[in-house]
Amino acid sequence: MSKQIPLISGQYYHIYNRGNNGENLFFEERNYEYFFKLYIRYIYPIADTYAYCLMKNHFHFLVRIKLDTDLSGLITLDYSKQFSNLFNAYTKAINKTYQRTGNLFQRPFKRILVNSNAYLVNLVSYIHRNPQKHGFTEDFRTYPYSSYQTIYQQKNSRINGQEVMDWIHNPKLFVEYHDNLDEMEIRHLIEDDY
């Protein structure tokens, strides 16, 4: 098993994972809502979120770990631990609700350092297009558990959608990036595709 890269303040990461043994993570709508509630509790204090997509058996996030100076009041600066706390809290709730035992998420969770502007912009499109790619929806634009509409419509939310629009410049180009994504350009940066 390869060693996981550390999460470092100020850096962008593609964070993703799937259900243990390919199992589902979300069984009904309220599960997605509860996961987001925990995400706000554990991840929002340590990371800015730029794009996300939750699918039945896996998820993707584009985050930037906040600068240490933005984290006053936090006891720990072990950013990976915050993600682990999220996954453990969610697993405990799912296990209790659905009378199951054991790990829900594959371990360890995956993370890739986003080290270029091209990767950053293409990753936003890749994350949003993922539910269509895997057959969870006919049109990724209407998928309810993704940040696509929030960013496109420039809704006020916890997602840093305005920064994404600043990277891409305008809503028309945002749509074009999504419609014309060439996954082969970033294939080497996605690793094992879920």
N, C-alpha and C positions, 0 to 999 in steps of 0.2 A: 504494500500500500504506500502510495506517495505521501510525503509530508504536506499538510495543508499550509498554504501561505498565511502569514499573520494578517490581521486586519489593522491597518495603520491610520491614524487620524489624518484627515485631509484628503484621503484617497477614495476613488470611485471603485465600486466592486459590483460584479454580477453575482448575486447570491441566488442559489437555486437548490432544490431538493425534491425528492419524491417519497412516496409511501414505501415503507419497508416491504421488500419482496414485490414491489409494484402495486401494493394495495392502495385503496382509496384513502385520501386524507379528509375529504369532505363528503358527507353522506346526505346532507340536506341544507337548505338555504341558511338556516340559523348557524350552521357551522362556520360558514364564510364570515358572517357577522361577528361571531365570537373570536375567530382568529384575528380579525382586524382590531377588535377591542384589546386583545393581548399584544398585538403588534404595536399599538399606540402606547401601551404601558411599558413594554420592554425595549422596543427599537427606536421609537420616535425620540426619546431623550438622547440617544447616542448617534443617530444617523438621519440624514436628509434623504427622502425617497423621491426618485425621479420617474420611475415607471414600475409597474407591477402587473402580474397576471396570476391569478389563482385558478388552477384547473382541478378537476376531481381528484387526480392522483399525483399532481406535482405543482410546483410554483416557481416563479421567477421574480426577482426584484433587482432594480438598479438603484444603488444607494451610494451616498458619500458619507464616510465616517466623519462626524463633526470634529472640528479642531479641539484640542485639549482645552483651549481657553473658553470654548463654548459649553464645556461640560461641568461647570462649577456646581458643586453640590452632589455630584455622583460619587459614591464611595469607591467604585471599582472602575478601572479603565480597561478591563479585559472585555473587549468588544465581542469576541466570540462567545463569551459566557452569557452575554445578554441574549444572543440568538439561541443558545442552548436553553436558557430559561424560558424563552418563548415556546420553543418546541416541547419542552418538558411539561409546562403548564397546559398547553393545548392537548398533549397526549393524555395527561391525567384526566382532563375533562371528558375527552372522547371515550377513554377506557371506562370511566364511570357511567357515562350516559348509555353506551352501547354494550355494556357488560363484556368488554374485551380485556385482554392483558397483553403486556409486552410493548416493545417499541412500535411506534406508529411511523416514525421517520427513519429513512436510511441514514446511517452515521458513517463518517462525519458529514455535515452539510457542505455543499460545494460552494467555492468562491473563486472568482477569477478577477485579478486586478485589471481594471480598465485603464490602459496606458496610452490611448490615442484618441483624438477628437473624432476620427472616422469611426472607430469602434464604438464610442459613446453614442453617436447619432444612430448608427446601424443597430446597436443593441436595443434602443428604444423601439424601433420597428420590429425587430426580432421578437422581443417580449410580447408586444401587442398582437402579432400575427400568430403566435404559438397555439392558441386554442383552435384556430382554423386548420393549421398544419396537422394537428393531432386529431381532428374530427370531432371536437367538442361543440363546434358551431359551424354554420354555413358561411357566416360573415363575421370576421374578427371585430369589425367596427361596432357591432351590436352586442358583443359578449359582455355580460353584466359585471364580471369580476376582474376587470382590467382597467387600467388608468387611461385608456385611449380617449374615451369621450370626455373625461374630466379635463385632460390636457387640450384636446381639440376645441372644446367649447370654452376653454379658459375659465372653468369654474373655480370658485374659491374653495380650497381644500387643503389638506395636509401634504398633498403631493406638490412638489416644486415644479409645477407645470409651466409657470412663466419662464423659468430658467431654460426648460426644454425648448419652449418657443423661441427664446433668445438664441439658442444654439442653431435652431433650424431657420429662424428669421420670420416666418409667417405661417398661418394655417394652410395656405395652398401648398407650400413646400412640405409641410408636415404630412399632408395627404400623399403627396408625390413620393416622399421617402418611404412611406408604408406600402404604396402600390408597386414601387420599383425595387424593393429590397432584393439584393443579390446575396443570398446566404453563403455562396461560395467565397465571397470576399472576407467573411468573418468566420468561416467554418473552423479554421484552426484555433479560433479564440473561444469557441463554444464548448469544446471538448465533447464529453459524452452527452449527446442530445437526448433529452427526455421527450 
